[in-house]
Amino acid sequence: MGLTSHKVLALAVLIAVVMTAGTVWLWPRLAKQTWQAVLGRIGALLATQLAVLAALGLVANNYFAFYSSWGDLLGTGDTGPVVIHNKADASGRLLVETIGHASVKGGGAMGREPSQSGEIRKVRIDGAASRLSTEGYVFLPPQYFQPEYAQRQFPAVIVSTGFPGIAENLITRFNYPGAALKLLQDGKMQPTVMVLMRPSPALPQDTECEDIPGGAQSDTYFTKDVPSAIQASFRVSSDPQAWAFMGNSTGGYCALKLAMRHPDVFPTAVALSAYYDAADDPTTGDLFGGSKQRRDEANLMWRLKNLPQPKVSVLLAGTKKGDGDYRHDTEAFVDAAQSPMKVSYSMLENGGHNFETWSALLPSSLEWLSQHLKVPNQTA
């Protein structure tokens, strides 16, 4: 029986109920002051708590689709190769702190010199237009420090976690710098500056990358403040064709929405396990000031059906099974997309809404991204 099977959930709930009832029934017999009774009480409490926690864990996993199978949960599943399909056409400088170098998973950095392994810098990006501020990390590829690239400008991608994730996860759990470094070594990715961030610059609120009436202006922060600050502080191109937005979960939704709203800022986007409509829960509050028009415009399917489709290229990456309605919603999005919008997609057979799934999708997604980033009029 699979991890998400209703039979497994029912069995876990039944065991939890039986263990709880059994503990209550046996408790008078375990009330004696003997070492056997004491051990019995400890064992009964531990067994009951484990059974209840297991049942609650399965309920939460079935609801949020974190893990799709036992192999997914234990990290033993074989996700197989990732194949990307293309739909046929019908402000001021930053204060930075160097914190480390990129390392390839299973290997290590090629050296401690930035010209060999690149460099990771911690930054705080203060928004002149939005008045928002948050910390993040910037990965500078090895070529950034090599003499032959001294006059070169680099493409850049803003990478966002899901909510309420922290930017460190993009280094410690995903290892974006290491994945990029490996692709650079294999000649599958061009040197690219990565700006690693969380999706809300107004925590604890989940802003869903919206300009909230009377509230946080997150759309403005990501589309104006962050690019301006990065361009003023690092040797990156100011041409929109050299910029992209990428993210997982909430970050993936932000990537798609910001690209569709601002194709002149982010003409390329990559969305890992994204959803297609703004969340509406206690963490978001009222994002739209009661405006139905704003609410509709945050729904990406509504935008495809009711507004002119933007000239952008997007990659949708996720799983066929194990992540709730992802496959159904993504296929509907792909079907609704029309020229000049270009949609590519890749799906693993199985996988939950978790880091293991996204890590498996990361190399092919970065390779696709690199093929779409362009720095016009670049000098050798």
N, C-alpha and C positions, 0 to 999 in steps of 0.2 A: 504494500500500500504506500502511495506517495505521501510526501510531507504535507501537501495541501489537500489531501483526500478528506472528504467529510467523514469517512469511516474512522480515520486516524483521530480526527478532532473529537468525534463522538466517544471513541474509546478512551481518550485522555480525560474527557470530562467525566465519564462513568467511573474511571479509576479514582479520580480526585474526590468524587462524591462518596464512593465506597470507603476510601481511606479516611475521609473526614468522619463518616458515620461510624466506622470501625474504631477510630480513636476515641470518640465519645463513648461508645459502648464498652470498650475495654478499660477506660480510665479508672473506674473504681477498683478494678483488680490490680491496676498498676500503682495504686496509692500507698502500697506498703513501703516500709522503710528498710528495704533490703536492696542490695546492689543489683540483683536481677530486675527488681521493679524499677529502679532508677534508670538502668540501661533500656528497659522497655519503654519508659516514658520518653527518653531521648530519641530512641529509634522511631517511635510512633509520630512524634512531632516532626522529625526530619523527613520521614516518608510522606507525611501528609502535606508538608510545605512544598516538597519537590513535586508532588503530583499536582497540586494547585498551580504552582508556577509553570509547570509544563503545559497545563491546559490553557493558562492565560497567554503563554508565549505562542501557542499554536493559533489561538484566536487573533492575537495581534498580527501574526505573520500572514494569516489568511486574509486579513483586512487590508494590510498595507503592502502585501506582496514583496516582502523583503527577500525571501528565499523561495525558490520554486521547487526544489527537490532536496533529498538527503545529501546528494553529492554537492549541490550548491551550498548547503549549510555547512558541510564538513570540508569544503574546498577540494573535493576529489572528482568533481564532474569534469567531463571533457566537452568544452563548448564548441570545438571544431573551428575550421577556418572562417574568417569573416569576409564575406563577399559583398561588395558595394554595387548596387544596381542604380542605373540612371533612368528616370522616367522619360519616355520618349516625348519629344516636343509635340504637341498639338498646339596754463596760468602762471604761475611762477614755477621755479624749479623745486624738485622734491628733496626732502631730507632723507637720505638713504643710509642704510647700514648693511654692510656685507656680512652675511651669516653663513655661507657655505658654498659648496660646489655641487654640480650634478653628478649622480652616480647611476650606472646602468644596473638594473636588477639582476642579481646573481653574479655580478662581476665587481663593480666598483668604479670609481672615477679613473680616467686614464692618467690622471696626475693632479696635483694640487694647484697647478698653474691655471689661471683662467683661460689662457689660450689653448688649453687642452681639454678642460672639462666645463668651461663656462663658469658663471658665477650667479649666485642667488642673493638678491638684495631685499632687505625688508624696507618697506616704504609706508608713509602715511600720505594719503592723497586728500588734500583739502579742496573742496569744490568752491570756486569763485562764484559760479552762477547759482548753484543749488544751496550753498552754505552747508552742505553735508560733508562728512569726513569719515574715513575708515582706513584701517591698515590693510596691507596686502604684501605681496612679494613680486619681484620682477626677476625673471630668469633671462640672463644675457648669454647667448650661445658663444662657444669658443671663438668663432670667427670675429665676434665683436672686438676681441682683444688682439687679433692677428694683424700685423703691419699691412699686409696686402688688402685688408678690408678697411683701412683707416679712413678712407674717404667715402665709404659705402653707407647708405641708409638701409635699414632693415624693415621688413614687414613686421606687423605686431598683431597679437591676438589677445583679447581680454577673455580670461577663463573664469567661470563662476561655479561655485559649489551649489548644492541644493540648500534649502533652508531647513534648519538654522545652522548649517555647517559653517566651519571656520576655514579660513584660507589655508591654514597649515595642512588640512586634509589633502589638498591638491599636491602637496609635496610628500607627506608621510604615508598617505593611503594610496593615492594614484601614482605618485612619482612622475608627474608631468615632465619635470626637467630631465629625469633619467630616460623616459620614453623618447623624448625629443633627441637626446644625445645619441641614443642607439640608432634612431632613424637617420640622423646626420652621419654617423659612422658608416651606415649601410648605403648612403647615397640616395635615400628615399624621402628626404625632407630638406628644404632649403633652410638656412639659418634664420630663425625667427625669434623675436623678443616676445616673451609671454608675461602678461600681467595677471597674477593669480589673486582672486578676490572672492568674497562672499557676496550673495545676491542682494542683501539689504544693507545700505549704509545708515539705516535708522533703527537698529536693534533696540528693544526686542520686537519691534513690529516687522512683520513680513510685508514689505511694500510691493512685491510682485513686479518690481521695476516700473512702477507707475508714478506719474506726477499727481500726487493726491491733492485735491482741492483743499487749501488751507493747511496742508501737511507737507510731508517729506516729498521732495522733487527728485525721485530716484531716476526717472527717465532722463531728466536733464543731467543728473550726475554722471551717468554712464555714457551718454551720447555727446556731452560737451566737456564736462570737467575732467574726466579721466583721460580721454585722448589728448586734450590740451596740455595737461600736466606731464604726461608721458613724452609727448613731442618736445616739450620744453626742457626735459631732463635727460633724455636719451637720444641716441642717433637712430631715430626711426622715421620712416616716411610719413609725410602728412597727406599723401594721396589716399583717398578712400579705398582704392583697389588693393592697397597694401594692408587693410585692416579687416579684422573679423571678430566675431563674438562666438564663444563656445561655452557650453556648460552641461551639467547633468541635473535632471529633475527640475527644480525651480530654475536653476541656472540655464537649463535647456529651453524652458519656456521663455525666459528672458531673452535668450539668444535669438529665437525665432521672432518674438514680438518686436524687439528692437530693430532687427534687420528689416522686417516687413514695414515698420513705421518709418524707419530712417535708412533707406537703401543708399542714401548719399553719404552715410557714415559707416555702416556695416553692410556692404553688399554681399558678404559671405557669412554663413552661420552654420554651426554644428550643434546638434541637440541630441544628447544621450538620455534616453528614457524620459523625454519631455512630455508634458501634458499640454493641452491646447486651449485652455481657458483659465483665467485667473482664479486662484483659490479664494474661498469665501468662508472664513472661520474666525475664531477668537483672536488668532495671531495677526490677521490682516485688518480687522476692523472694517470700517466703511472706506473702501478705496476710491469710490467714485462720487462721493458727495450726493448720493441719491440720484445721479444722472443715469438714465437708461442708455443714452447714447454712449457715454463713456464705458458703461458695462458691456455693451455690445462690441465696441471697438477693441476691448481686451480679449474678446473671444476670437481666436485665430481662424476658426472655421467660418464664423460670421464675416470676417474680413475677406476671406477668399471668395465668398459668395456675393458680397455686397459692395466691395470697393475694388478699384482697379488693382490688378495684381502687380506687385513691384518687380523690378528687374534685379533679382537677387538669386544667388545659388545657395541652397541649403542641403545639409545632410541630416537625415533622421536615422538614428541608430538605437536599437533596442533588442527585444526578444519576442519570439512568436508566442511562447507560453511562459507563464509564471509571473507576469507583471500586470495583473488585472486586465483592463480593457485596452492596454497599449496597442496591441496589434490591430484591433478593430478601429480604434481612433486614428492610428497612423495611416492605415489603408484608406480611410475616408479622406484624410488630409491629402494624401498623394493623388487620389482620384480627382479631388477638387482643384488642385493646382494646375494652372494653365500658363502658357507663354505670356509674358517674358520671364516668369518665374521658373527656375530650374530646380528640380527636386531629385536628390539621390537618396537611397535608403539601404540599410543593411540590418539584418535581424539574425541573432543567434536562435537556435532552436528552442533552448530553454535558458532561464535565468531570471532571478528576482530583481527587485529594485534595490540594488546594493553595489558595493565597491567592486566585488569580484566580477560582476557582469560588466560594469563600466570599464574596468581595467582591461578586460578582454577585448572590448571595442576600441580602446584608446589608440593603439598603433595604426590601425587602418584608417581611423578617423583623422588622425594627425596627418597621415600621408595624403588623404583626400584634401584636407584643408590646405596643405602646402601647395598642391597643384593649382589651387584657385587664388592664392595670394600673388599679387604682382606689384612690383615697384617700377613704375614707368620712368623712362629716361635715366636708368641707372648707369653709372659709369663703372668701368672695370676696375 
